[in-house]
Amino acid sequence: MHHRASGHSFGPWNDERANIDQILDLGLPVGLVVGSGDRVDVRTIRLAAERPFAYFDLYASEMPDEYVDACGTVAPMVALGPDDTPEDAARLERAGVRAFEVSTLRPELYGSPLAESTLERIRAIRASVSVPLVVPSQHRLRPDDVAVLLGAGADAVLLGAVVLGHDTSSISEVLPSFIEAAAGTRTN
């Protein structure tokens, strides 16, 4: 599998399992993208469901019919692509999807500033579903964008390579300001 935003590639489950187990051993909530394109294998999803993942994720357009069932006790999350509609999200929620990753941009626009059209898309999806909405950082987000995204209806912002960069020094430099911004949005 190839991750567009970071440029990293990952091998099949059996090749990556030792690395994944080290991450799971940290005891933190961990999700797993269970495939992409023609590499979504229900048998692999069932194998991964034996491990303590918090959620699985894949694009709605690549979701096999058995996905929700194959996830077992792991929360099935689905990434809505830029062309998926609020009606698609409502249909998927009725089918058992328990969270959505709201992709907001086509890959050629990754890194652009947060736009009103993204906020409108989040508001429309929020009005159609009751499950959590996770917004990935496909835009070049600033810390003050966190409150704006949450105000539009997002439940979480998933920071990735577009915002954090590709190495530990850039992550260490950028992440604290986002943590501070997120802490400022908590209500008592």
C-alpha positions, 0 to 999 in steps of 0.5 A: 500500500502507498500513502500519497501524502507521506510517500511511504509504502507499506507491505502486506500484513504478514510483512508488517505484523512485527512492526505493528505489534511493537506499535500496539504494545505501546497501549495507545489507541491505534488504527489501521488502514486495511488496504487500498484499491485491489488490495483490500482483503477481507481475510486480512481484515479478519486476521487484524481484528484479532489484535487490539486495534481501536479502528480500521479505515479504508476508502468508501469506494474500496469497501467490500460488502463484508467490511463491517462484519469482518471488523469484528469488535474493531470500529469500522471507519470509512474515508469519504473521498472528495466525491462521496456525498452526505447521502453516501455517509448516511447510507454507510452509517446505516450499514454499520460504519462507526466513524468517518474520515472526511477527505476534503481535497483531491491529492493535487490540492494537498497542502493548500490553506483551509477553505470555506468549501471544506467547512461546508462539506464537514457541516453537510456530512455532520448534518447527515450522520451521528457518528464521529467525523475525523478530518485528516490534515490534507490542508496546510492547517495552522493551529487555530484551524483546529477550533474552526474544524471542530466548530464546523462539526469535526470530532477530531483532526488527524495530523499527518505529513502535510502538516507535521512533515516527514521526520521527528525534528519537524514533528517535534517542532510543529506538534506542540502548538497543535496540542495547545490549540486542541487543549484550548477547545476542550469544554469542562 
